[in-house]
């Protein structure tokens, strides 16, 4: 099969889909990945064809609108509005590139930020799979991950939080998407979006996270597959710089500090707080600078800074990881079997911080605005001194490493597509209002 994968977002959003693409190639399929140009290197020396999307996540996060995301916290409405405004200038160009990338495809696989692909598939009469790297699909078992502090609600109230978040996201994107879809002829997106149709017709959804971390809700049917995480294994082909190897060998395992794409938000003060807290606890540190550009020349001898290191190479060699709670980083830490200290900024990061604490593989998350030397040093001591927490992290890591998330996802795609009659698209009354 010819499969087009549409991936929009930061590295943590794109890298799992590259891993899925490699698994599909290994199963004999032809894969085209459309993603931001920043991530072209992820498909280097792979059989995946790459189509660059005209969006630069790093540049967007450094704009005034992008910097404003950091103040949104739990407010999904403001977060979505700011995010869409930041994407607006390149929205129609990205839609055109994604549409072109889908021509000739037999199957479309798309991330939530590439939701218009649902309409592309209907127009082309081919199957499409929505990818969720977070539990975004509606359920009565728990509220939307954007509900503050993991509030306990009734089943019906939980369901309504998912409908509300769906509409916040869709209504923010609808004007641009609806206008662009007019290019395809007499084709109009429903005012309230595609979600009810997807639910009623059981469009397949691939959840790229571990059931050991988020068990599948009782009301997710067979069309929703919780596959396990999709990891891009890089450790075996990466050569570490000798200075990093020497640092790791010169003392006890350090604590790793890395805020991923959040480093675009000029976090020098927060990084300083983290390093001060680590020093207060008598620990060494490795600082993953990412986009922040911090230099070793400004750091003490017991701190080593490096821009990027494959997580599967580094994390098993550290004592704990202080991070922002992004889906990709959280998955990598959990797989490594070491504890997490999560300092969430926005979006799904609060949810993952709560899951880390609920699974007892890390302390209660500390929102970045509350990040202080006192609070963080207390969390570090709890993490390093609590043997039960460390043993639970080791056990969870073993369970995750035993999963074959990519293999299960490939099988799910092949299984759904083989049911050919299921993919004969029924006419959709686009003028109707869907919930």
N, C-alpha and C positions, 0 to 999 in steps of 0.2 A: 504494500500500500504506500501511497504518497501521503505523508502526514505533515501538515504545517502546524508549528507551535508558535503561538503569539504570546510573548512574555514582556510585560511592562513593569518597571519598578527598579528598586535598588538591587545590588548583587544578591542579597538574600532572597529576592523574589525570582531572579533569573537563574541562578546556579542550579537549584533543584530541577528546573525544566531542562537544563542542559544534560543533567544526569539521566532524566527520563528519555531525552532524545537519543542519548548513547545506547540506552537499553533497547529502544525501538530499532535502532540501526543494527544492533547485535542480533535482533530477532528477524532481520531480513527486510526491514522497511526502509524507505527513503524519507529522510527527515529534512525539512527546512525550518530553521529557527529565525523568527523576526524579533529582534530585541534591540535595545539601545546600543549604539556603536561602541560604548565603553566596554562592553562585554564580549567583543569579537574574539578576544584572546582565549575565552573559555572554550571555544570550539576549534581552536588551533590543533592540528594533527588529529582531527576526528572526521568521520564521513559526513558530518552535519553541514548542510549548506546554510550560509548566514546571510540574512537580509537586515541591513541596518535601519532602525527607526530614527526619525529626526527628533530625538529627545535625548537630553543629557541630564540624568538624575543629579549628578554632582553639581552641574551648573545651576539647575533649578533650585536645589537646596540652598545655594548661596545667594539667590536673589532675595530682594526684600520680602516678597511673598513667601518664599521658601523658608527664610529665617523666621517668619511669623508662625510657621507650623509648630515651632517648639513651645509656644505659649498656649496651644489649644488643649493639651492634656486629654481629658475624657470627652471634650465637647465634639462629638462626631459631626454635628452639623457645620460648625465653624471650620473644623479640620477639612471636611470634604469640600466646602466652598473655596477655601484657600488653595487646596490642592488642584481643584479644577481650574481656578483662575490662573494658577501657575502653568498649567498644561494648555490653556486655551490657545495661545499663539501658535502652537504646533499641532493642535487637535485634528484639524481637517487634513493636514499633510500626513499625519500618522495614520489616520483612517484610510487614506488612499494607498499608502504603502502596504498596510496590512491587507487590504482588499486585493491588491495585486499579488501579494505573497500567497494568497489562498487559491489563486487561479490554477486549475489542474490538480488540486488536492483531492484526495479521497476522504480525508478526515481532517478536522480542525481540533486542536487542543489549545485552550486559551486560559490565561489567568484572569482574575476578576477585573483588573484594570483594563483588560481588552474585551469587555463585555459585548461591544458591538459585533464581535465574531459570532454571537448567537444568531444575529440577523443575516450575517454573511452566509452561514451554513444553511439557513432557510432559503435564502435566495438561490444558492447553488445546489440545493437538494442533497446535501451530504451530512453525515453525522458530525456532531461536535461534542466535545467533552470540556466541561468547566473544571478548572483546577482550583482547589482551595487548599492553601498551605496553613490556613487557620480554620476552625470550625464555624464557618460563616453561614451554613445552610440552616434554614428555619427548623426549630425543634421546640417541643414542650418541656424537654428535660432540663434546659438551662437557658438563661437569657442571652441576648446578643453579647458578644465579647466586649462591646463598647458600653455596656451598662456599668456605671461606676461601682467599684469595690465588690463586684461579683454578687450583687444583691440577690437575696432569696425571694423568688416570686412564685406564684402559682403557675400551673401548666399553661393556662390560657394567656396569662400576662407575659410569660416567657415568649410564647408564640408571637404576641403582638410586638414585642421589642424587636424581633427579627424583621417583621413587616415594616416597622418604622424605619429601621436602618436601611433596608432595601430601598425605600422611597427617598430617603435623604440622599443616598448615593445616585439613584437613577435620575431624580429631578434635577440634580446638579449637572448631569451630563446630557440630559435629554435634548436641550435645544441644539447643541452642536451635533449630536448623533442624528437626530431627526432631520436636520437640515442637510447633512451630508448624504443620508440615505435617499434623499430625493434624486440624487445623481443616478440611482439605479432604476429610475422609472417610477411607475405608480406603486410605491412601496412606502408604507408609513408605519413607524414604530408605535405601539400602543402607548397611550398617555401614561399609564401606570407601570409601564415596563414589561419585561418578559418573565418575571419571576413566577407568577401564578401558572402561566403556561408551562414553564419548566417543571414546576412541582406536579401539576396534574398529568402531564404527559411523561413524567419520570425521565426527564433528560438525564443522562449519566453524569455523575459528578465524581471526580477523583480527589480524595482527601490525602494530601501528601504529608501526613503526620502519623505518629505511632499510636496504635490503640492502647499501648501501655501508658501513654501520656494523656491522651484524651479518648476514653472508650467511646465506641460508636453509640449514639443515642438510640433508644428503643424505637423511635418513630422514623428513623431513617430506613427506607426500604432497600431493596436489592439494587436500585439504580445508583445508590451512594456507596462507594467503596472506600473504606479507610485502609489504605495500602501499607502503611509504614512510611518512614521518611525516605526521601530520594537524595542520596549523598553522592557527590562528585568526589571520588577518591583520588587525591592528588599526592599523598605522602610518598608513594613509591617512586614518583617521577620528579620529585622536588629535591634540589640540592641546597641544604642550608648553608648560609655563610659561616665560615669557621669561627668568627667572633661570637655568633649566637651559640654554637656548639660549645665553645670554651666557657661562655657564661653559664650555661646550664650545668656544666660539669664542675663548676667552681664552688658549689655550695648546695644547700638543700633545695628542693623544688620551689620555684618562685610562685607568686600569685600573678596571674595574667590580667591586665586591664585593657579592655578594648571596647569602644563604643560604635564600631562599624561605620555606617554611613552617617551616624549622628555627629561624627567628627567634623562634618562640614559646618557645624553650628558654632564654631569658635569656642571650644570648650576648655580653653587653657585653665580657667579657674577650677572647673570640676576635675580635670586631670590632676591638678595640683593637690586638691583635696584628697583624691584617691591615693596618690603617692605618699602624702603626709600620713594618712591613716595606716597604710601598709608599713611605713617606717615606724610608726608608734607601736605597732604590733611585732616589731622585730623581724619582719619578713622581707624577702627580696621580691623584685617585680620585673615583669616583662610588659612593656607598653606597646600595644599595637596602635601605631599612629594613624594608619589609614590616610584620610584626606587632610589631616590636620598639619602634617609636616613638622612635628616636634623632632628636635635633633638630640643625639646622644651627648653632644658637647655641653648641653645645659643640664645634664642629669648626674646624680651621684653614681658612684661605682656599683652600688647594689641594685641599680635600675638599668635595664637594657631596652632601648627603643628600636623598633623596626616597623616599616610601613605595613607589610603584609606577610603572613605566614599561613600555609595551609592549616586549617584548624585540626584536621585529622592527624597531622604531624605533631603539632605543638601541644594541644590540650591534654593528651595523655601524660605529658611530662611535667605538668604544673600541679600545684596544690589545690587551686580554686581559680575561678574566672569571675571577674567583675565586669558586667556587660549591660547593654541597654535592653535586652530582652527581645530583640528581633527574632522572628521565627527561625531563620537560618542559623543564627548564632546559638540560640537556645537549643536547637536540635543537635548541633555539633558538640556542645558542652555535655548534654545529657548522654550522647553516645559515648563520649570519652570516659564517663564514669567518675567525673570529678564534680564537686559541688559548684553551684552558681550563686552569685550575689547580684541581683538584678536591680538596676537603677533605671526604670522606664521613663520614656519621654512622652510618647503619644501612640496612637493607633492601637495595634494589637499587643504592644509591649507590656501593658498593665496586666493583660490576661495571662501572658506567659509567665510573668513574675508571680502571679497568684498560683499558677499550676506548679511552679517550682517549689513554692512553699507548701502547697497542699500535698505534694508527693514526698515532702520531707527530704528533699535533696538540696535545700538551700533555705536561708532565713527569709523572713518577711521582706518583700521588696521595699526599696527606699526610692520613692520618686525623685527624679533628678533635682527638682527644686528644693527638696529636703536633704539633699546630700551634704553631710557635714563630716568633719573629721571624727567627731564623737560617735555619730550614728554609724558611720562606715567601719570604724575600728571595732565597735561592738559587734557588728555583723561578721567581721573577719574573725574575731576571737570565737564567736559561736560556730562558725564554719570549720575552723581548724581544730577546735577542742572537742566538738561533738562527734564521737565515734559512730553513734547510730546514724547520724546524717551522712557521714562519709560511707558507711557500709551500704546504706540505701542507694546512694549515688552509684556505687560500684555495681550493685545488683541490677539497677535500672539500665545502666550502660550495657551490661551483658545481654539483657533482654532485647534492647534496641539493635545491638550488633548482630543478633541472631535473626533479625527480620530481613526479608528481601523486598523492600518497598518498591523498588523499580520493577522487579520481576512481577510482583502482584499487579502493578499498574499496567504493565504491558499486557498481561493476561486479561485484565478487565477490558482494555480497549479492544483486543482481538475477540473476546467473547461477545461484547455488545455489537460489534460490527458484523460478526458472523450471523447475527439474527437479522438478516436483510430486510424482511418485511417491516420490522420495527422502524426502519429508517425511511420509509416512504412518507415524506412530510405531508401532513394534512393541511388543507387551506386554512390559514389563520385569519380570523376577522380582526384586522388591525385597528378598526375603529372602536372596538370594545374597550372597556375599562377593566384592567386586570389587577387583582390583589394577590 
